[in-house]
């Protein structure tokens, strides 16, 4: 029962710790980009490959599995988000699982510019909370507003200083790995005000953006097969990995009946991003 509380506290402390970090004695960032090799493509070409793969996926469908991990004080906490999304149709479904949590599971449905959320505290067990998709906010670093997978794609498309890191086996296929960084504006996109404020304090204390690194794997058909974002500051490491599969396969979404929904203005908690 104490595990989700520790996870939430550690996630909150990540930004607090960043804001008071000693810029002269900071931790070495995890997965820092290595310099492009002599055979690497130019940054412009690499960026174009990543953006083209993201653009293609946003006009298609895919299954996905996200793994969010937070490591603090020798402990590793994690949750998983799985589902399918019709990015072109702006609809999809996902399940969020936090093993051992007081609330260990939530279902979320995206359709008609709304998000339907199960397990919202304070409403009936068989009732769905519903809110406009564009009003959802992120409450933790590297989390999306109500776990929206398209938010991750938008961030990856904004990668900067991209280098081609070679070819690897990912999701059962050969894919080129591209590595870059995310700037402050991209990282704080659609963050709740209090979290954004702590991130701004962190940036001021460091004298530069909080170092957030990103990787994208693109197969030989130009398809995005995996994404990773990571940050390591003040002894706390956060990593979000999203693997993509079944690209082009139909995604079916069952929207809750209006009589089974209650409007909500906010859905908090670690499960909801």
Residue, then its C-alpha position, 0 to 999 in steps of 0.5 A: x500500500x505504501x508503494x504508490x505513495x512513495x512513487x508519487x512523493x519521489x516524482x514530486x521530489x524530482x522537480x523539487x530536487x532539481x530546483x535546489x540542485x548545485x549546478x557545480x555538483x550535479x549528477x551526470x545525466x543518464x543516457x546523454x547523447x554521444x557525439x555523432x560518428x563520422x558515418x552519421x547523417x547530418x542533424x538536419x537529415x536525422x531530424x527530418x527522418x524522425x519528424x517524417x516517422x512521427x507525421x506518418x504515425x499521426x495519420x495511422x493507427x497503432x498499438x502501444x505499451x508505455x513503461x514509466x520508471x522512476x528510480x530514487x534512493x535505490x528503489x525503482x517504481x514503475x507503472x505501465x500503460x497499454x492500449x491502441x490508438x487511431x491517431x488519424x481519428x483522434x480516438x483510442x483506449x488505454x489501461x494504466x496499471x500500478x501493481x500494489x497500488x491502493x488504486x492499481x488500475x484505470x481505463x481511459x477512452x479517447x473519443x469525440x475530443x473527450x477523455x473518459x476515465x474510470x476509477x476517479x476518486x469520489x464518483x461511483x465505481x461503475x461511473x466514468x469521469x469525462x473531461x475535454x481532452x484539451x483541458x487535461x494537464x500533466x502533473x509529473x515530469x515525462x508524463x502526458x496529460x491523462x496519458x495521452x500518447x499523441x502528446x509523446x509524439x508531439x514531444x518527440x517531433x520537437x527533438x533537437x540536436x539529433x544524431x544518428x546512433x546506428x542500427x539496433x534490433x527493436x520490437x523484432x525489427x532492425x531500426x535506426x536509433x536517433x538521439x537528441x534533447x528536448x528543450x524546456x518549452x517541449x518538456x513543460x508543454x501542458x504541464x500543470x502550473x505548480x509543476x511548471x513553476x518547479x521546472x522553471x525554478x530548476x532551470x534558473x538554478x542550473x542556468x540551463x534547461x533541465x537535461x531531458x534526452x530523447x531517443x527514437x527508433x525508425x525502421x527501414x520502412x520509415x515507421x516509428x517503432x519505439x520512443x524513449x525519454x529520460x532525465x537524471x537529476x539530483x539522484x532521481x532518474x525518470x524514464x518513459x519508454x513507448x513501444x509501438x506495434x500493429x501499425x495500421x491495424x484497426x482500433x475499436x473504441x467503445x464510448x461509455x453511455x452518457x448516463x454512465x458519465x459524470x463531468x470532472x474538471x481534473x483527474x489527479x493521482x499517479x495513474x492519470x499523469 
